[in-house]
Amino acid sequence: MSMTLAQLQARLDSYLAAEARILESQEYTVGQGSTARRNRRAELEQVRAAITDLRADIAKLEGAARGGRRVHQLRPRA
């Protein structure tokens, strides 16, 4: 299933926000003692890889919208 440019951009925005949250704190604890809960965010490497992939996909779609590559077929004259 292919995504539209708007969907890819929204997804990229979400990944960029996730990257910012990860950079602020990778792991945090809520509560104290035996009732404390610990939350660990996604791995920064995986988020950055997804950002790179999404940017490449967006560039491809934008290139296709501008005309992108064209294929010309040539036939030799007899």
Number of C-alpha atoms within 10 A of each C-alpha: 3 6 11 11 16 10 12 17 16 12 15 19 14 13 17 16 12 17 21 12 14 17 11 9 10 14 11 10 10 10 9 8 7 6 8 9 11 10 10 11 14 14 11 16 10 11 16 15 11 16 19 13 13 18 15 12 16 20 13 14 17 13 12 12 10 9 9 11 8 7 6 5 5 6 5 4 4 3
